[in-house]
Amino acid sequence: MAKSKTNVQAVKKMMEFSAVGPMKQAFIMTALEEYSKQVLADTCKWPENSMISQEVWKTAAQETLDELKVHFGR
């Protein structure tokens, strides 16, 4: 399998091609939602010297949930 050039290309490929057809899209969308919820529910404090700040990670999770709600009309 050829390596994708960007993250966007990799996700696009995952969403478009699968042995299980569109069920893979449902899996990916559910995974995005569930992981975002898990990140927001995490109460552990990250180390100060973390490569990515906890605030940024939680903001990304909230944005993802907000976008999924709009997409699914919730």
MDAnalysis code that builds the backbone (N, CA, C; Angstrom):
import MDAnalysis as mda
import numpy as np

u = mda.Universe.empty(222, n_residues=74, atom_resindex=np.repeat(np.arange(74), 3), trajectory=True)
u.add_TopologyAttr("name", ["N", "CA", "C"] * 74)
u.add_TopologyAttr("resid", np.arange(1, 75))
u.add_TopologyAttr("resname", ["MET", "ALA", "LYS", "SER", "LYS", "THR", "ASN", "VAL", "GLN", "ALA", "VAL", "LYS", "LYS", "MET", "MET", "GLU", "PHE", "SER", "ALA", "VAL", "GLY", "PRO", "MET", "LYS", "GLN", "ALA", "PHE", "ILE", "MET", "THR", "ALA", "LEU", "GLU", "GLU", "TYR", "SER", "LYS", "GLN", "VAL", "LEU", "ALA", "ASP", "THR", "CYS", "LYS", "TRP", "PRO", "GLU", "ASN", "SER", "MET", "ILE", "SER", "GLN", "GLU", "VAL", "TRP", "LYS", "THR", "ALA", "ALA", "GLN", "GLU", "THR", "LEU", "ASP", "GLU", "LEU", "LYS", "VAL", "HIS", "PHE", "GLY", "ARG"])
u.atoms.positions = np.array([
    [0.846, -1.172, 0.000],
    [0.000, 0.000, 0.000],
    [0.896, 1.241, 0.000],
    [0.631, 2.166, -0.911],
    [1.436, 3.376, -1.012],
    [1.139, 4.311, 0.157],
    [2.187, 4.954, 0.647],
    [2.034, 5.885, 1.765],
    [1.382, 7.176, 1.267],
    [0.387, 7.671, 2.026],
    [-0.251, 8.938, 1.688],
    [0.702, 10.079, 1.983],
    [0.528, 11.178, 1.277],
    [1.430, 12.317, 1.444],
    [1.050, 13.196, 2.638],
    [-0.222, 13.290, 2.945],
    [-0.661, 14.152, 4.046],
    [-1.679, 13.411, 4.907],
    [-1.951, 13.948, 6.093],
    [-2.989, 13.377, 6.951],
    [-4.351, 13.432, 6.270],
    [-4.621, 14.525, 5.582],
    [-5.901, 14.675, 4.886],
    [-6.053, 13.586, 3.827],
    [-4.999, 13.335, 3.075],
    [-5.048, 12.285, 2.068],
    [-5.244, 10.911, 2.705],
    [-4.604, 10.666, 3.837],
    [-4.741, 9.381, 4.519],
    [-6.177, 9.164, 4.989],
    [-6.769, 10.195, 5.604],
    [-8.143, 10.074, 6.085],
    [-9.100, 9.921, 4.905],
    [-8.878, 10.674, 3.848],
    [-9.715, 10.575, 2.651],
    [-9.681, 9.157, 2.103],
    [-8.511, 8.569, 2.049],
    [-8.375, 7.204, 1.549],
    [-9.118, 6.223, 2.458],
    [-8.978, 6.405, 3.778],
    [-9.686, 5.527, 4.714],
    [-11.195, 5.646, 4.553],
    [-11.679, 6.852, 4.311],
    [-13.112, 7.080, 4.190],
    [-13.673, 6.557, 2.860],
    [-12.846, 6.498, 1.826],
    [-13.332, 6.132, 0.492],
    [-13.151, 4.665, 0.123],
    [-12.191, 3.975, 0.727],
    [-11.894, 2.608, 0.320],
    [-11.867, 1.681, 1.529],
    [-12.705, 0.629, 1.479],
    [-12.730, -0.325, 2.580],
    [-13.376, -1.627, 2.129],
    [-12.900, -2.714, 2.697],
    [-13.500, -4.018, 2.430],
    [-14.916, -4.096, 3.003],
    [-15.226, -3.251, 3.988],
    [-16.553, -3.262, 4.604],
    [-17.426, -2.108, 4.118],
    [-16.985, -1.456, 3.059],
    [-17.774, -0.386, 2.459],
    [-17.992, 0.785, 3.397],
    [-19.185, 1.383, 3.354],
    [-19.454, 2.575, 4.141],
    [-19.460, 2.353, 5.656],
    [-19.444, 1.098, 6.099],
    [-19.368, 0.855, 7.542],
    [-18.083, 1.426, 8.124],
    [-17.030, 1.501, 7.321],
    [-15.778, 2.070, 7.816],
    [-15.953, 3.560, 8.095],
    [-16.750, 4.239, 7.280],
    [-17.020, 5.653, 7.544],
    [-17.720, 5.807, 8.889],
    [-18.685, 4.950, 9.165],
    [-19.389, 4.996, 10.449],
    [-18.410, 4.743, 11.591],
    [-17.497, 3.789, 11.395],
    [-16.497, 3.487, 12.414],
    [-15.620, 4.706, 12.689],
    [-15.139, 5.361, 11.644],
    [-14.245, 6.515, 11.797],
    [-14.970, 7.675, 12.470],
    [-16.194, 7.955, 12.063],
    [-16.943, 9.064, 12.661],
    [-17.242, 8.779, 14.130],
    [-17.583, 7.524, 14.450],
    [-17.826, 7.141, 15.839],
    [-16.548, 7.251, 16.657],
    [-15.441, 6.833, 16.074],
    [-14.155, 6.915, 16.770],
    [-13.804, 8.371, 17.079],
    [-14.025, 9.273, 16.139],
    [-13.764, 10.697, 16.374],
    [-14.609, 11.216, 17.536],
    [-15.882, 10.852, 17.521],
    [-16.786, 11.319, 18.573],
    [-16.396, 10.757, 19.939],
    [-16.165, 9.460, 20.010],
    [-15.862, 8.828, 21.286],
    [-14.520, 9.283, 21.856],
    [-13.506, 9.420, 21.007],
    [-12.208, 9.875, 21.512],
    [-12.298, 11.324, 21.986],
    [-13.031, 12.142, 21.273],
    [-13.200, 13.536, 21.694],
    [-13.874, 13.613, 23.063],
    [-14.890, 12.799, 23.264],
    [-15.561, 12.756, 24.566],
    [-14.604, 12.292, 25.660],
    [-13.786, 11.305, 25.339],
    [-12.812, 10.781, 26.308],
    [-11.803, 11.853, 26.695],
    [-11.314, 12.620, 25.731],
    [-10.348, 13.692, 25.999],
    [-10.974, 14.740, 26.916],
    [-12.205, 15.131, 26.620],
    [-12.861, 16.160, 27.424],
    [-13.181, 15.678, 28.841],
    [-13.424, 14.394, 29.007],
    [-13.750, 13.847, 30.324],
    [-12.506, 13.603, 31.180],
    [-11.346, 13.590, 30.581],
    [-10.103, 13.307, 31.306],
    [-9.825, 14.404, 32.331],
    [-9.670, 14.012, 33.581],
    [-9.414, 14.980, 34.648],
    [-7.950, 14.990, 35.108],
    [-7.142, 14.125, 34.532],
    [-5.718, 14.095, 34.894],
    [-5.016, 15.333, 34.348],
    [-4.151, 15.911, 35.138],
    [-3.380, 17.092, 34.730],
    [-2.152, 16.632, 33.945],
    [-1.943, 17.232, 32.779],
    [-0.790, 16.891, 31.958],
    [0.458, 17.571, 32.508],
    [1.629, 17.001, 32.252],
    [2.877, 17.640, 32.688],
    [3.070, 18.995, 32.001],
    [3.697, 19.913, 32.707],
    [3.947, 21.256, 32.166],
    [4.779, 21.222, 30.885],
    [5.687, 20.249, 30.776],
    [6.587, 20.203, 29.623],
    [6.061, 19.320, 28.495],
    [4.751, 19.068, 28.486],
    [4.155, 18.246, 27.440],
    [4.337, 18.913, 26.080],
    [4.609, 18.095, 25.071],
    [4.832, 18.611, 23.715],
    [3.593, 19.333, 23.174],
    [2.419, 18.848, 23.531],
    [1.156, 19.470, 23.143],
    [0.434, 19.833, 24.429],
    [-0.073, 21.047, 24.506],
    [-0.738, 21.451, 25.742],
    [-2.096, 20.768, 25.868],
    [-2.471, 20.483, 27.091],
    [-3.755, 19.863, 27.370],
    [-4.892, 20.766, 26.905],
    [-4.729, 22.052, 27.071],
    [-5.762, 23.006, 26.651],
    [-6.007, 22.927, 25.146],
    [-4.934, 22.860, 24.371],
    [-5.065, 22.769, 22.916],
    [-5.734, 21.448, 22.529],
    [-5.336, 20.356, 23.186],
    [-5.901, 19.038, 22.881],
    [-7.400, 19.019, 23.179],
    [-7.779, 19.622, 24.317],
    [-9.196, 19.671, 24.693],
    [-9.981, 20.596, 23.757],
    [-9.354, 21.677, 23.310],
    [-10.010, 22.565, 22.350],
    [-10.271, 21.822, 21.043],
    [-9.288, 21.052, 20.584],
    [-9.457, 20.264, 19.362],
    [-10.589, 19.250, 19.531],
    [-10.668, 18.637, 20.705],
    [-11.731, 17.670, 20.973],
    [-13.101, 18.338, 20.941],
    [-13.207, 19.512, 21.558],
    [-14.494, 20.219, 21.584],
    [-14.893, 20.671, 20.187],
    [-13.943, 21.180, 19.412],
    [-14.233, 21.584, 18.031],
    [-14.731, 20.393, 17.220],
    [-14.094, 19.247, 17.411],
    [-14.495, 18.045, 16.683],
    [-15.916, 17.651, 17.042],
    [-16.238, 17.651, 18.332],
    [-17.599, 17.325, 18.750],
    [-18.613, 18.316, 18.193],
    [-18.275, 19.603, 18.241],
    [-19.180, 20.632, 17.716],
    [-19.426, 20.431, 16.221],
    [-18.376, 20.123, 15.471],
    [-18.498, 19.914, 14.029],
    [-19.318, 18.660, 13.718],
    [-19.135, 17.603, 14.516],
    [-19.913, 16.385, 14.313],
    [-21.390, 16.626, 14.616],
    [-21.687, 17.420, 15.654],
    [-23.073, 17.729, 15.978],
    [-23.753, 18.455, 14.816],
    [-23.059, 19.412, 14.238],
    [-23.599, 20.139, 13.088],
    [-23.774, 19.177, 11.907],
    [-22.766, 18.377, 11.645],
    [-22.808, 17.442, 10.517],
    [-23.984, 16.478, 10.628],
    [-24.225, 15.953, 11.839],
    [-25.290, 14.984, 12.038],
    [-26.611, 15.625, 12.447],
    [-26.646, 16.948, 12.537],
    [-27.877, 17.654, 12.871],
    [-28.385, 17.372, 14.270],
    [-27.454, 17.276, 15.217],
    [-27.843, 16.979, 16.604],
    [-27.963, 18.232, 17.413],
])
